[in-house]
């Protein structure tokens, strides 16, 4: 069973790759475009101009303070024609100068931005977990407590029993954050076995081999033009104790702007799914692609409402624009970087008291303040503020 799906962005979408950040040594903003240079191309262009040795000397002299924009300006080379000749790609931007750092979009071997199938499948995984836990919470609270809230409390107790110096290390906290839902996932998605013809061909009972989502395959989306993205400022907006918003940390990010279509294919391997459901194994979370779509819709609607309630409860600059955005019908899904902690989905199902306990232990104590209290907001020049990551389906 396979189906082609087309999505359309209604707010900026960012998917990060292996490179976390580009520096002012690698990018230059000029005349409304950000040029990300190709190292070899820049070297050849500077060698042709007799400036390569000067570049090397300036980098050695200035170190981390070096700016390619300032260097090219000083050498009389800050020109569109020069940058186009040595750029790997460029993005439209409203930024007036080269940012101190920017987050690049994931690209293929030809430099074209694309949405990996793994990103799309990750959203499906979260949606399936969310809907199963939500149903359990409504129909079998005792099982919900055993499978989820007791697991979270157990992990927090484990964290608090650790040595004091470890609990204050970011890497230790980050490990607990990443693994918090691991036990829940193993219980609900990774307890299925495939039939094995004989002992010599026995599959090891690893979580990956027992994962029912092995039956679901999602292709990478069709790549876009390499110069088709936009560099936008994304602000981390937090709230005070009086529920007023303020900007904490702005960062520049390569994004697919609103209106871009994303085309990919999803396949449900019915043979593998039948094997998972064989031998009396009960509790398969889905049987058809339609089941998965319904779960995704339920999860996205829940996340949309969670975000709507947050913005309805705060005031300050830009908050009315966010409320206006969320007055439309819920989107199909939220993709990529920008959704923050709420985007993990499972967090929304926790009791409020346990959410605060989680925050106080693994983040920062904030008393009775709402948690999470920060959201990422994309800002494009004079355009309205928008929450990153939302897409709708295109018929």
BADO-590279 format. One record per residue (C-alpha): residue number from 1; residue in three letters; x, y, z. Coordinates in pm, whole numbers. Layout:
BEGIN
REC resi resn      u      v      w
REC  NUM  ALA      X      Y      Z
...
***
This chain:
BEGIN
REC resi resn      u      v      w
REC    1  UNK      0      0      0
REC    2  UNK    157    326   -111
REC    3  UNK     45    683   -155
REC    4  UNK    198   1007   -273
REC    5  UNK    146   1297    -34
REC    6  UNK    181   1665   -110
REC    7  UNK    219   1917    172
REC    8  UNK    226   2295    156
REC    9  UNK    398   2517    411
REC   10  UNK    183   2781    580
REC   11  UNK    468   2905    797
REC   12  UNK    850   2885    761
REC   13  UNK    993   2532    795
REC   14  UNK   1350   2450    896
REC   15  UNK   1509   2103    893
REC   16  UNK   1865   2100   1022
REC   17  UNK   2143   1880    886
REC   18  UNK   2488   1775   1001
REC   19  UNK   2619   2133   1003
REC   20  UNK   2479   2308   1309
REC   21  UNK   2587   2663   1228
REC   22  UNK   2764   2866    961
REC   23  UNK   2995   3148   1069
REC   24  UNK   3076   3492    918
REC   25  UNK   3374   3318    752
REC   26  UNK   3130   3113    541
REC   27  UNK   2851   3356    454
REC   28  UNK   2799   3715    332
REC   29  UNK   2479   3923    310
REC   30  UNK   2458   4168     19
REC   31  UNK   2162   4340   -150
REC   32  UNK   1891   4123      4
REC   33  UNK   2063   3787    -43
REC   34  UNK   2280   3573    181
REC   35  UNK   2560   3399    -11
REC   36  UNK   2705   3082    142
REC   37  UNK   3048   3045    -12
REC   38  UNK   3210   2734   -149
REC   39  UNK   3555   2712      9
REC   40  UNK   3727   2588   -307
REC   41  UNK   3542   2840   -524
REC   42  UNK   3638   3126   -291
REC   43  UNK   4000   3013   -295
REC   44  UNK   4011   3006   -675
REC   45  UNK   3843   3347   -703
REC   46  UNK   4082   3507   -455
REC   47  UNK   4383   3341   -617
REC   48  UNK   4278   3491   -950
REC   49  UNK   4260   3835   -784
REC   50  UNK   4594   3783   -607
REC   51  UNK   4424   3807   -265
REC   52  UNK   4446   3451   -130
REC   53  UNK   4756   3511     82
REC   54  UNK   4597   3823    227
REC   55  UNK   4292   3618    331
REC   56  UNK   4511   3359    503
REC   57  UNK   4700   3628    690
REC   58  UNK   4384   3806    806
REC   59  UNK   4224   3484    932
REC   60  UNK   4539   3407   1130
REC   61  UNK   4550   3759   1270
REC   62  UNK   4180   3800   1361
REC   63  UNK   4085   3442   1450
REC   64  UNK   3721   3408   1554
REC   65  UNK   3665   3783   1494
REC   66  UNK   3724   3743   1120
REC   67  UNK   3438   3849    893
REC   68  UNK   3441   3756    525
REC   69  UNK   3207   4047    453
REC   70  UNK   3448   4300    604
REC   71  UNK   3745   4137    430
REC   72  UNK   3584   4152     85
REC   73  UNK   3474   4510    143
REC   74  UNK   3830   4608    234
REC   75  UNK   3966   4438    -80
REC   76  UNK   3707   4600   -309
REC   77  UNK   3546   4261   -383
REC   78  UNK   3214   4295   -204
REC   79  UNK   3018   4269   -528
REC   80  UNK   2729   4055   -643
REC   81  UNK   2922   3920   -943
REC   82  UNK   3213   3809   -725
REC   83  UNK   2989   3639   -468
REC   84  UNK   2782   3461   -733
REC   85  UNK   3104   3319   -874
REC   86  UNK   3215   3156   -551
REC   87  UNK   2886   3080   -370
REC   88  UNK   2760   2727   -315
REC   89  UNK   2409   2876   -298
REC   90  UNK   2226   3188   -187
REC   91  UNK   1905   3275      1
REC   92  UNK   1674   3573     -6
REC   93  UNK   1690   3765    323
REC   94  UNK   1572   4083    492
REC   95  UNK   1884   4090    711
REC   96  UNK   2078   4413    672
REC   97  UNK   2416   4258    746
REC   98  UNK   2582   3919    775
REC   99  UNK   2463   3747   1096
REC  100  UNK   2713   3623   1354
REC  101  UNK   2585   3271   1285
REC  102  UNK   2311   3100   1088
REC  103  UNK   2155   2756   1089
REC  104  UNK   2166   2592    744
REC  105  UNK   1894   2370    599
REC  106  UNK   1975   2004    526
REC  107  UNK   2083   1959    162
REC  108  UNK   2156   1669    -69
REC  109  UNK   2485   1600   -247
REC  110  UNK   2395   1858   -515
REC  111  UNK   2331   2134   -261
REC  112  UNK   1952   2117   -297
REC  113  UNK   1740   2156     19
REC  114  UNK   1499   1874     94
REC  115  UNK   1291   1726    375
REC  116  UNK   1433   1383    475
REC  117  UNK   1190   1096    506
REC  118  UNK   1323   1043    859
REC  119  UNK   1183   1383    962
REC  120  UNK    840   1296    828
REC  121  UNK    850    950    984
REC  122  UNK    950   1102   1318
REC  123  UNK    630   1306   1319
REC  124  UNK    428    991   1244
REC  125  UNK    600    805   1529
REC  126  UNK    516   1082   1775
REC  127  UNK    157   1098   1649
REC  128  UNK    107    723   1696
REC  129  UNK    249    731   2048
REC  130  UNK     41   1036   2137
REC  131  UNK   -290    890   2019
REC  132  UNK   -229    554   2187
REC  133  UNK   -143    719   2518
REC  134  UNK   -434    962   2492
REC  135  UNK   -677    675   2435
REC  136  UNK   -523    488   2727
REC  137  UNK   -554    795   2948
REC  138  UNK   -926    823   2868
REC  139  UNK  -1018    453   2871
REC  140  UNK   -769    293   3110
REC  141  UNK   -614    547   3349
REC  142  UNK   -435    278   3546
REC  143  UNK   -254    152   3235
REC  144  UNK   -173    514   3140
REC  145  UNK    -16    568   3480
REC  146  UNK    186    245   3452
REC  147  UNK    303    307   3095
REC  148  UNK    367    679   3113
REC  149  UNK    342    885   3431
REC  150  UNK    513    619   3648
REC  151  UNK    788    589   3387
REC  152  UNK    847    967   3386
REC  153  UNK    849    979   3765
REC  154  UNK   1088    685   3776
REC  155  UNK   1327    860   3538
REC  156  UNK   1312   1178   3745
REC  157  UNK   1385    979   4061
REC  158  UNK   1676    814   3883
REC  159  UNK   1806   1158   3783
REC  160  UNK   1777   1292   4138
REC  161  UNK   1965    992   4279
REC  162  UNK   2265   1069   4059
REC  163  UNK   2573   1242   4196
REC  164  UNK   2528   1615   4245
REC  165  UNK   2804   1713   4001
REC  166  UNK   2643   1507   3725
REC  167  UNK   2298   1661   3774
REC  168  UNK   2444   2004   3704
REC  169  UNK   2608   1901   3377
REC  170  UNK   2412   1986   3059
REC  171  UNK   2517   1663   2887
REC  172  UNK   2375   1457   3173
REC  173  UNK   2043   1643   3169
REC  174  UNK   2025   1621   2790
REC  175  UNK   2067   1244   2808
REC  176  UNK   1766   1212   3036
REC  177  UNK   1559   1442   2816
REC  178  UNK   1636   1232   2507
REC  179  UNK   1564    900   2675
REC  180  UNK   1259   1002   2877
REC  181  UNK   1009    840   2638
REC  182  UNK   1229    542   2545
REC  183  UNK   1060    299   2782
REC  184  UNK    714    414   2669
REC  185  UNK    814    361   2307
REC  186  UNK    942     11   2378
REC  187  UNK    614    -79   2547
REC  188  UNK    382     55   2278
REC  189  UNK    577     24   1952
REC  190  UNK    874   -210   1999
REC  191  UNK    737   -532   2144
REC  192  UNK    647   -712   1822
REC  193  UNK    831  -1012   1675
REC  194  UNK    870  -1126   1317
REC  195  UNK    835  -1501   1248
REC  196  UNK   1170  -1678   1201
REC  197  UNK   1204  -2001    994
REC  198  UNK   1478  -2157   1207
REC  199  UNK   1719  -2082   1488
REC  200  UNK   2011  -2020   1252
REC  201  UNK   1826  -1726   1102
REC  202  UNK   1707  -1598   1436
REC  203  UNK   1665  -1222   1450
REC  204  UNK   1799  -1060   1764
REC  205  UNK   1526   -907   1980
REC  206  UNK   1656   -553   1949
REC  207  UNK   1420   -259   1978
REC  208  UNK   1471   -169   1612
REC  209  UNK   1390   -521   1494
REC  210  UNK   1076   -534   1707
REC  211  UNK    959   -187   1604
REC  212  UNK    621   -198   1428
REC  213  UNK    714    116   1232
REC  214  UNK    953   -100   1029
REC  215  UNK    640   -160    821
REC  216  UNK    621    211    733
REC  217  UNK    861    361    479
REC  218  UNK    870    731    398
REC  219  UNK   1068    865    103
REC  220  UNK   1274   1181    109
REC  221  UNK   1077   1472    -31
REC  222  UNK   1152   1597   -381
REC  223  UNK   1445   1844   -353
REC  224  UNK   1394   2217   -411
REC  225  UNK   1603   2461   -612
REC  226  UNK   1930   2522   -428
REC  227  UNK   1867   2900   -420
REC  228  UNK   1500   2869   -325
REC  229  UNK   1515   2917     53
REC  230  UNK   1489   3229    267
REC  231  UNK   1710   3335    556
REC  232  UNK   1481   3452    837
REC  233  UNK   1526   3568   1192
REC  234  UNK   1374   3332   1447
REC  235  UNK   1320   3476   1793
REC  236  UNK   1289   3273   2109
REC  237  UNK    996   3440   2285
REC  238  UNK    950   3377   2656
REC  239  UNK    703   3512   2913
REC  240  UNK    738   3688   3246
REC  241  UNK    558   3600   3568
REC  242  UNK    282   3840   3455
REC  243  UNK    239   3645   3128
REC  244  UNK    392   3919   2913
REC  245  UNK    614   3817   2623
REC  246  UNK    974   3922   2565
REC  247  UNK   1244   3818   2318
REC  248  UNK   1529   3611   2462
REC  249  UNK   1750   3490   2179
REC  250  UNK   1729   3578   1808
REC  251  UNK   1896   3346   1556
REC  252  UNK   1904   3340   1175
REC  253  UNK   1777   3024   1007
REC  254  UNK   1743   2898    649
REC  255  UNK   1377   2814    594
REC  256  UNK   1129   2700    335
REC  257  UNK    895   3002    324
REC  258  UNK    517   2977    335
REC  259  UNK    367   2850     10
REC  260  UNK    631   2585    -74
REC  261  UNK    501   2240   -173
REC  262  UNK    667   1925    -36
REC  263  UNK    612   1603   -233
REC  264  UNK    692   1258    -90
REC  265  UNK    572    897    -83
REC  266  UNK    461    686    211
REC  267  UNK    451    306    189
REC  268  UNK    290     58    428
REC  269  UNK    449   -284    386
REC  270  UNK    147   -504    448
REC  271  UNK    352   -825    448
REC  272  UNK    574   -704    735
REC  273  UNK    271   -569    921
REC  274  UNK     94   -904    883
REC  275  UNK    401  -1080   1022
REC  276  UNK    407   -843   1318
REC  277  UNK     40   -917   1379
REC  278  UNK     82  -1295   1346
REC  279  UNK    135  -1560   1611
REC  280  UNK   -141  -1419   1826
REC  281  UNK     32  -1086   1874
REC  282  UNK   -236   -834   1965
REC  283  UNK   -234   -459   1993
REC  284  UNK   -102   -345   1656
REC  285  UNK   -138     35   1668
REC  286  UNK   -249     61   1303
REC  287  UNK   -358   -162   1017
REC  288  UNK   -386     80    723
REC  289  UNK   -244    410    605
REC  290  UNK   -581    564    688
REC  291  UNK   -530    466   1052
REC  292  UNK   -197    649   1052
REC  293  UNK   -350    958    889
REC  294  UNK   -625    970   1153
REC  295  UNK   -364    946   1429
REC  296  UNK   -163   1225   1270
REC  297  UNK   -473   1442   1245
REC  298  UNK   -560   1384   1610
REC  299  UNK   -207   1464   1724
REC  300  UNK   -179   1778   1511
REC  301  UNK   -518   1903   1633
REC  302  UNK   -408   1849   1993
REC  303  UNK    -80   2031   1937
REC  304  UNK   -260   2316   1756
REC  305  UNK   -497   2358   2053
REC  306  UNK   -206   2344   2300
REC  307  UNK    -32   2626   2115
REC  308  UNK   -356   2823   2074
REC  309  UNK   -419   2811   2448
REC  310  UNK    -64   2930   2517
REC  311  UNK    -89   3237   2293
REC  312  UNK   -439   3320   2418
REC  313  UNK   -294   3344   2768
REC  314  UNK     -8   3588   2703
REC  315  UNK     22   3951   2604
REC  316  UNK    291   4176   2463
REC  317  UNK    445   4267   2124
REC  318  UNK    356   4026   1845
REC  319  UNK    121   3807   2047
REC  320  UNK   -191   3922   1861
REC  321  UNK    -28   3818   1532
REC  322  UNK     30   3472   1678
REC  323  UNK   -329   3449   1800
REC  324  UNK   -448   3549   1455
REC  325  UNK   -241   3271   1298
REC  326  UNK   -398   3008   1523
REC  327  UNK   -755   3121   1450
REC  328  UNK   -750   2926   1122
REC  329  UNK   -833   2556   1091
REC  330  UNK   -567   2324   1240
REC  331  UNK   -281   2233   1004
REC  332  UNK   -189   1879    898
REC  333  UNK    138   1855   1088
REC  334  UNK    433   2042   1233
REC  335  UNK    774   1966   1087
REC  336  UNK   1131   2025   1189
REC  337  UNK   1308   2269   1417
REC  338  UNK   1095   2530   1582
REC  339  UNK    817   2342   1757
REC  340  UNK   1017   2323   2080
REC  341  UNK    935   2100   2376
REC  342  UNK    559   2104   2311
REC  343  UNK    622   1952   1967
REC  344  UNK    732   1627   2127
REC  345  UNK    361   1570   2183
REC  346  UNK    374   1327   2475
REC  347  UNK    453   1616   2708
REC  348  UNK    101   1754   2655
REC  349  UNK    -53   1444   2818
REC  350  UNK    131   1477   3150
REC  351  UNK    -48   1615   3456
REC  352  UNK     41   1981   3516
REC  353  UNK    212   1905   3849
REC  354  UNK    437   1644   3687
REC  355  UNK    519   1885   3404
REC  356  UNK    641   2139   3658
REC  357  UNK    840   1873   3841
REC  358  UNK   1002   1778   3512
REC  359  UNK   1085   2144   3445
REC  360  UNK   1230   2205   3791
REC  361  UNK   1458   1900   3774
REC  362  UNK   1571   1900   3411
REC  363  UNK   1537   2267   3314
REC  364  UNK   1498   2560   3555
REC  365  UNK   1266   2603   3857
REC  366  UNK    997   2859   3770
REC  367  UNK    741   2824   4049
REC  368  UNK    383   2824   3921
REC  369  UNK    464   2962   3576
REC  370  UNK    333   2781   3270
REC  371  UNK    571   2525   3121
REC  372  UNK    709   2533   2860
REC  373  UNK    711   2912   2868
REC  374  UNK    921   2973   2554
REC  375  UNK    823   2955   2188
REC  376  UNK   1014   3012   1864
REC  377  UNK    871   3282   1639
REC  378  UNK    981   3347   1279
REC  379  UNK   1011   3711   1171
REC  380  UNK   1073   3817    810
REC  381  UNK   1149   4190    789
REC  382  UNK    822   4379    821
REC  383  UNK    614   4063    773
REC  384  UNK    398   3934   1055
REC  385  UNK    533   3691   1312
REC  386  UNK    456   3325   1255
REC  387  UNK    517   3000   1446
REC  388  UNK    763   2783   1247
REC  389  UNK    696   2440   1105
REC  390  UNK    328   2418   1008
REC  391  UNK    213   2252    684
REC  392  UNK   -122   2157    530
REC  393  UNK   -208   1881    286
REC  394  UNK   -270   1960    -80
REC  395  UNK   -537   1757   -258
***
